[in-house]
Amino acid sequence: MSGGGRKPEPELDNLSNIIKAFNDQFGGLFNDPSAVEQRIMEVIPPKVLADDAYQNAKQNSDPQNARIEHDKALKRVITAMFTDDAQLFKQFQDNDSFRRWLTEIMFNMTYDRP
């Protein structure tokens, strides 16, 4: 065995760091930061991962091209969520700092590095 029981610990730590960073930097921008946390951690990543163009780029391209497709996929996901969370959409569209942060977090959560 290769220490399979140890992997969730750093991942859990990483997730708690993401939530802390979100709350420290952007939590005050939202009426319901807990709902946005849940979207960031549970709703957005699977939708980004389900994007065909991003999947294709992950499998058949280099990290730079995968990043380009990821960023397009994330924008499509956020745009599709407009009716569910207009505040999240508005921050993503208008707040460069939040958009860069969310884009970086989502890429790190969804891209398997070789």
PyRosetta script that sets phi, psi and omega in degrees:
from pyrosetta import init, pose_from_sequence

init()
pose = pose_from_sequence("MSGGGRKPEPELDNLSNIIKAFNDQFGGLFNDPSAVEQRIMEVIPPKVLADDAYQNAKQNSDPQNARIEHDKALKRVITAMFTDDAQLFKQFQDNDSFRRWLTEIMFNMTYDRP")
pose.set_psi(1, 149.6)
pose.set_omega(1, -176.5)
pose.set_phi(2, -116.6)
pose.set_psi(2, 48.4)
pose.set_omega(2, 174.7)
pose.set_phi(3, 62.4)
pose.set_psi(3, 39.2)
pose.set_omega(3, -177.5)
pose.set_phi(4, -59.5)
pose.set_psi(4, -25.8)
pose.set_omega(4, -178.1)
pose.set_phi(5, -74.2)
pose.set_psi(5, -9.2)
pose.set_omega(5, -175.2)
pose.set_phi(6, -91.6)
pose.set_psi(6, -19.4)
pose.set_omega(6, -173.6)
pose.set_phi(7, -61.7)
pose.set_psi(7, -43.2)
pose.set_omega(7, -177.3)
pose.set_phi(8, -59.7)
pose.set_psi(8, -28.4)
pose.set_omega(8, -177.3)
pose.set_phi(9, -60.3)
pose.set_psi(9, -54.3)
pose.set_omega(9, 177.1)
pose.set_phi(10, -62.7)
pose.set_psi(10, -35.1)
pose.set_omega(10, 179.3)
pose.set_phi(11, -64.3)
pose.set_psi(11, -43.9)
pose.set_omega(11, 178.1)
pose.set_phi(12, -62.3)
pose.set_psi(12, -42.2)
pose.set_omega(12, 177.3)
pose.set_phi(13, -61.3)
pose.set_psi(13, -42.2)
pose.set_omega(13, 178.7)
pose.set_phi(14, -62.0)
pose.set_psi(14, -44.3)
pose.set_omega(14, 179.4)
pose.set_phi(15, -63.6)
pose.set_psi(15, -41.9)
pose.set_omega(15, 179.4)
pose.set_phi(16, -66.8)
pose.set_psi(16, -33.7)
pose.set_omega(16, 176.1)
pose.set_phi(17, -66.7)
pose.set_psi(17, -37.7)
pose.set_omega(17, 177.8)
pose.set_phi(18, -63.4)
pose.set_psi(18, -46.4)
pose.set_omega(18, -179.6)
pose.set_phi(19, -63.3)
pose.set_psi(19, -43.3)
pose.set_omega(19, 178.7)
pose.set_phi(20, -62.2)
pose.set_psi(20, -45.3)
pose.set_omega(20, 179.7)
pose.set_phi(21, -61.4)
pose.set_psi(21, -42.7)
pose.set_omega(21, 178.0)
pose.set_phi(22, -59.0)
pose.set_psi(22, -50.8)
pose.set_omega(22, -177.7)
pose.set_phi(23, -63.4)
pose.set_psi(23, -42.1)
pose.set_omega(23, -179.5)
pose.set_phi(24, -64.6)
pose.set_psi(24, -42.3)
pose.set_omega(24, -172.6)
pose.set_phi(25, -92.1)
pose.set_psi(25, -36.2)
pose.set_omega(25, -168.5)
pose.set_phi(26, -131.9)
pose.set_psi(26, -7.6)
pose.set_omega(26, -176.0)
pose.set_phi(27, -54.6)
pose.set_psi(27, -36.6)
pose.set_omega(27, -179.1)
pose.set_phi(28, -70.2)
pose.set_psi(28, -10.3)
pose.set_omega(28, -179.6)
pose.set_phi(29, -82.0)
pose.set_psi(29, -12.7)
pose.set_omega(29, -172.0)
pose.set_phi(30, -117.7)
pose.set_psi(30, 143.5)
pose.set_omega(30, 176.3)
pose.set_phi(31, -65.2)
pose.set_psi(31, -36.4)
pose.set_omega(31, -178.1)
pose.set_phi(32, -130.1)
pose.set_psi(32, 78.8)
pose.set_omega(32, -177.3)
pose.set_phi(33, -59.6)
pose.set_psi(33, -30.4)
pose.set_omega(33, 179.1)
pose.set_phi(34, -63.2)
pose.set_psi(34, -39.4)
pose.set_omega(34, 178.5)
pose.set_phi(35, -66.3)
pose.set_psi(35, -38.4)
pose.set_omega(35, 179.0)
pose.set_phi(36, -68.7)
pose.set_psi(36, -41.2)
pose.set_omega(36, 175.1)
pose.set_phi(37, -53.9)
pose.set_psi(37, -47.9)
pose.set_omega(37, -178.3)
pose.set_phi(38, -61.6)
pose.set_psi(38, -40.7)
pose.set_omega(38, 178.1)
pose.set_phi(39, -64.6)
pose.set_psi(39, -42.7)
pose.set_omega(39, -178.9)
pose.set_phi(40, -64.9)
pose.set_psi(40, -40.4)
pose.set_omega(40, -174.3)
pose.set_phi(41, -86.9)
pose.set_psi(41, -32.2)
pose.set_omega(41, -170.2)
pose.set_phi(42, -120.8)
pose.set_psi(42, -29.3)
pose.set_omega(42, -173.2)
pose.set_phi(43, -95.9)
pose.set_psi(43, -48.5)
pose.set_omega(43, -174.0)
pose.set_phi(44, -69.1)
pose.set_psi(44, -47.7)
pose.set_omega(44, -176.0)
pose.set_phi(45, -54.9)
pose.set_psi(45, -46.4)
pose.set_omega(45, -179.8)
pose.set_phi(46, -65.3)
pose.set_psi(46, -31.5)
pose.set_omega(46, 179.0)
pose.set_phi(47, -70.1)
pose.set_psi(47, -39.8)
pose.set_omega(47, 176.5)
pose.set_phi(48, -64.9)
pose.set_psi(48, -44.2)
pose.set_omega(48, 179.5)
pose.set_phi(49, -62.5)
pose.set_psi(49, -28.5)
pose.set_omega(49, -178.6)
pose.set_phi(50, -79.1)
pose.set_psi(50, -8.4)
pose.set_omega(50, -178.7)
pose.set_phi(51, -68.5)
pose.set_psi(51, 122.2)
pose.set_omega(51, -176.0)
pose.set_phi(52, -61.7)
pose.set_psi(52, -43.9)
pose.set_omega(52, -178.3)
pose.set_phi(53, -64.1)
pose.set_psi(53, -39.0)
pose.set_omega(53, 178.4)
pose.set_phi(54, -67.8)
pose.set_psi(54, -44.5)
pose.set_omega(54, 178.1)
pose.set_phi(55, -57.9)
pose.set_psi(55, -44.8)
pose.set_omega(55, 179.4)
pose.set_phi(56, -60.6)
pose.set_psi(56, -44.8)
pose.set_omega(56, -179.9)
pose.set_phi(57, -65.6)
pose.set_psi(57, -38.9)
pose.set_omega(57, 178.2)
pose.set_phi(58, -61.5)
pose.set_psi(58, -39.5)
pose.set_omega(58, -175.2)
pose.set_phi(59, -83.2)
pose.set_psi(59, -30.3)
pose.set_omega(59, -169.1)
pose.set_phi(60, -123.0)
pose.set_psi(60, 10.3)
pose.set_omega(60, -174.6)
pose.set_phi(61, -138.9)
pose.set_psi(61, 177.0)
pose.set_omega(61, 178.1)
pose.set_phi(62, -85.0)
pose.set_psi(62, 168.7)
pose.set_omega(62, -178.4)
pose.set_phi(63, -57.5)
pose.set_psi(63, -34.4)
pose.set_omega(63, 179.8)
pose.set_phi(64, -63.2)
pose.set_psi(64, -46.4)
pose.set_omega(64, 179.4)
pose.set_phi(65, -69.8)
pose.set_psi(65, -34.9)
pose.set_omega(65, 176.1)
pose.set_phi(66, -62.8)
pose.set_psi(66, -39.1)
pose.set_omega(66, 179.5)
pose.set_phi(67, -63.3)
pose.set_psi(67, -41.7)
pose.set_omega(67, 178.9)
pose.set_phi(68, -60.9)
pose.set_psi(68, -46.4)
pose.set_omega(68, 179.7)
pose.set_phi(69, -67.6)
pose.set_psi(69, -36.2)
pose.set_omega(69, 176.2)
pose.set_phi(70, -59.5)
pose.set_psi(70, -47.9)
pose.set_omega(70, -177.3)
pose.set_phi(71, -61.8)
pose.set_psi(71, -38.8)
pose.set_omega(71, 176.5)
pose.set_phi(72, -66.4)
pose.set_psi(72, -42.1)
pose.set_omega(72, 179.9)
pose.set_phi(73, -62.9)
pose.set_psi(73, -44.0)
pose.set_omega(73, 179.6)
pose.set_phi(74, -61.4)
pose.set_psi(74, -42.8)
pose.set_omega(74, 179.0)
pose.set_phi(75, -62.1)
pose.set_psi(75, -40.4)
pose.set_omega(75, 177.8)
pose.set_phi(76, -63.8)
pose.set_psi(76, -42.1)
pose.set_omega(76, -180.0)
pose.set_phi(77, -63.7)
pose.set_psi(77, -48.0)
pose.set_omega(77, -179.2)
pose.set_phi(78, -63.0)
pose.set_psi(78, -41.5)
pose.set_omega(78, 179.2)
pose.set_phi(79, -62.9)
pose.set_psi(79, -40.8)
pose.set_omega(79, 179.1)
pose.set_phi(80, -66.7)
pose.set_psi(80, -23.8)
pose.set_omega(80, -179.7)
pose.set_phi(81, -85.7)
pose.set_psi(81, 0.6)
pose.set_omega(81, -175.2)
pose.set_phi(82, -50.8)
pose.set_psi(82, -45.8)
pose.set_omega(82, -177.4)
pose.set_phi(83, -68.5)
pose.set_psi(83, -28.8)
pose.set_omega(83, 179.0)
pose.set_phi(84, -81.8)
pose.set_psi(84, -32.3)
pose.set_omega(84, -175.5)
pose.set_phi(85, -151.7)
pose.set_psi(85, 82.3)
pose.set_omega(85, -179.0)
pose.set_phi(86, -64.0)
pose.set_psi(86, -31.7)
pose.set_omega(86, -179.4)
pose.set_phi(87, -66.4)
pose.set_psi(87, -42.8)
pose.set_omega(87, 176.7)
pose.set_phi(88, -62.2)
pose.set_psi(88, -45.7)
pose.set_omega(88, 178.4)
pose.set_phi(89, -58.4)
pose.set_psi(89, -46.7)
pose.set_omega(89, -177.9)
pose.set_phi(90, -62.8)
pose.set_psi(90, -43.7)
pose.set_omega(90, 178.9)
pose.set_phi(91, -64.6)
pose.set_psi(91, -39.8)
pose.set_omega(91, 179.4)
pose.set_phi(92, -64.1)
pose.set_psi(92, -40.5)
pose.set_omega(92, -178.3)
pose.set_phi(93, -74.5)
pose.set_psi(93, -41.0)
pose.set_omega(93, -168.3)
pose.set_phi(94, -102.4)
pose.set_psi(94, -20.0)
pose.set_omega(94, -173.1)
pose.set_phi(95, -108.4)
pose.set_psi(95, 99.8)
pose.set_omega(95, -177.3)
pose.set_phi(96, -56.8)
pose.set_psi(96, -41.4)
pose.set_omega(96, -178.0)
pose.set_phi(97, -63.3)
pose.set_psi(97, -46.5)
pose.set_omega(97, 178.5)
pose.set_phi(98, -64.5)
pose.set_psi(98, -43.4)
pose.set_omega(98, -179.4)
pose.set_phi(99, -60.9)
pose.set_psi(99, -45.8)
pose.set_omega(99, 179.3)
pose.set_phi(100, -62.6)
pose.set_psi(100, -43.8)
pose.set_omega(100, -179.7)
pose.set_phi(101, -62.0)
pose.set_psi(101, -50.0)
pose.set_omega(101, -177.9)
pose.set_phi(102, -64.1)
pose.set_psi(102, -39.9)
pose.set_omega(102, 179.4)
pose.set_phi(103, -62.2)
pose.set_psi(103, -44.4)
pose.set_omega(103, 179.6)
pose.set_phi(104, -64.7)
pose.set_psi(104, -45.0)
pose.set_omega(104, 179.7)
pose.set_phi(105, -60.8)
pose.set_psi(105, -47.1)
pose.set_omega(105, -178.0)
pose.set_phi(106, -65.0)
pose.set_psi(106, -39.7)
pose.set_omega(106, 178.5)
pose.set_phi(107, -63.2)
pose.set_psi(107, -45.0)
pose.set_omega(107, 179.3)
pose.set_phi(108, -63.9)
pose.set_psi(108, -32.6)
pose.set_omega(108, 179.9)
pose.set_phi(109, -77.7)
pose.set_psi(109, -24.5)
pose.set_omega(109, -171.6)
pose.set_phi(110, -112.5)
pose.set_psi(110, -15.5)
pose.set_omega(110, -177.1)
pose.set_phi(111, -99.3)
pose.set_psi(111, 121.0)
pose.set_omega(111, 177.7)
pose.set_phi(112, -86.4)
pose.set_psi(112, 111.2)
pose.set_omega(112, 179.7)
pose.set_phi(113, -74.2)
pose.set_psi(113, 141.2)
pose.set_omega(113, -179.9)
pose.set_phi(114, -66.0)
pose.dump_pdb("model.pdb")
